Structures are given as structure tokens and as C-alpha cells.
């Protein structure tokens, strides 16, 4: 494997649905973080696919109805509105959550602003509310 190529996990959820089938994507400028979040979601039965980081998120093209999980440092609030208008549900993870920043992301169209923690159950619950089981992209 070339060290310059992003790692694409070949995980499956416990009920053998392929990762990403739920229309849930995770991206981060630190690929290892995106892989860890997608893997943690998979263990919680939320299929998620790592979307390789290619730079600023302004050009993300995903099917309407998809959920995109991003890190607050990689996606400013101003990018949430155009992605929301394009039909994406943007979930923002904040390493150091701040109430003021959270309000700004939500005002600009983010579906959720959550603290980034090792227990991904809050993130998984938020995604389940956005994409009920069986509702594909």
C-alpha cells in the first residue's frame, strides 16, 4: 500500500450490512481519526464509510439525504449551510466544544454539534435520529 493513499476500512456492521450503505460518511484531515470514528460507529451498528480527505469541504458531492460527520476544525460553520441546501445532514464533532461555536454551527445548518469523545454512542444516536433504519440515501 502506498503511504500517500488514504486508508479505506473494510468493516461491516454486526448484521453484515456493508459500511456506508446507510449513507453515513466520516471525513477528517487526520485520516486515522476518520477511520477510528467510522470503526466505532460500526461497532455500534451504524454503517459509516470513510470519505478520503482531499482538502476543503466546499466540493463534497454526496447523495442528498446522506449524513456527513466532520470535525469542527476541518469545517467552519459557513460551509454547513451550502451542504444543508444540497441535502446533506452535517454532524460536527468538536474536540473542545464551546457553546457559542455550537450555536453558530446549528444556526448555519448543522444537524448536530457534539463533543468528540471516546464513547461514540451520542454520535450514533444522533445519526439514527437523522437516518432511521431502512432509510437509505
C-alpha positions, 0 to 999 in steps of 0.5 A: 500500500502506498503511504500517500493513499488514504486508508479505506476500512473494510468493516461491516456492521454486526448484521453484515450490512456493508459500511456506508450503505446507510449513507453515513460518511466520516471525513477528517484531515487526520485520516486515522481519526476518520477511520477510528470514528467510522470503526466505532460507529460500526461497532455500534451498528451504524454503517459509516464509510470513510470519505478520503480527505482531499482538502476543503469541504466546499466540493463534497458531492454526496447523495442528498439525504446522506449524513456527513460527520466532520470535525469542527476544525476541518469545517467552519460553520459557513460551509454547513449551510451550502451542504444543508441546501444540497441535502446533506445532514452535517454532524460536527464533532468538536474536540473542545466544544464551546457553546457559542461555536455550537450555536453558530454551527446549528444556526448555519445548518448543522444537524448536530454539534457534539463533543468528540469523545471516546464513547461514540454512542451520542454520535450514533444516536444522533445519526439514527435520529437523522437516518432511521433504519431502512432509510437509505440515501 
